[in-house]
């Protein structure tokens, strides 16, 4: 995820003045992707999760995943 942000594929949100960018939070067995509202971020999230499946051999249950928009028009 860090590499995707560094390369500009995923746009996280900036917090505060020093320019701290938050793109994801992980705890226990959950991951939250946090970013700007754009189609590129959706494609990047799906690609990252797909690569995770291929590399680890584990399955991501997309039907159990949720996508929420906060403060959107």
N, C-alpha and C positions, 0 to 999 in steps of 0.2 A: 504494500500500500504506500509506504514511504517513497518508493521508487516511482510509482505512478504519479504521485504529487510532484516529486522533483522534476519529472519529465514533462509535466503539464497535462497529463492525461486525465487527472482527477483534480477538481478545484475544491479544496476544503474551505472552511470559513475562517476569517481572521478575527482574533480576539485581542482587544486592547491595542495600545499604541505601538509596542515594540514589534508588532507583526508576527505574533505567534499564530501559526496556522494549525487548526484542528481538523483532521480528516476522518479519524475513526477512534472509537473507544472499545476496549475489549475487557470483559470480565466473565469469570466462570466459563461457560460454554456459549456465550453470546457475543456478537460483534455489532456495533452500531457504526454505520457509515454516515458521516456528517459532511455535507457539502452544499455547494450552490445548486440551484434548480436549473439543470440543463440536460439535454439528451446525452451529451458526451459523458456526463457522470453516470448515467444509467448504464450505458454500454460498457464503461470501465468497470463498474461494480459487477456486472454479469460476467465479464471476461475474467476478472480476478477470482470470482467464485468458481468459475468453470475450470480455471487452471488449478485451483486448490483441489478440486475433485480429481483431476487427472494426475496430479503429483502425489497426493496422499492416498488415493484409492477410496477415500470416504465419499459419501454422497451428501450434497446440499439439498435439503427438501424445500424447493422453491415454493411449493404449495403451502408450506407452513410459514414462509417468510412474509414480512409485512413491509410496506412502503408507505411512509407518511409524509405529507407535505405540511410544513408549519409556516404560518404567516405568508401564505401565497394568495394571489388573486384568483 
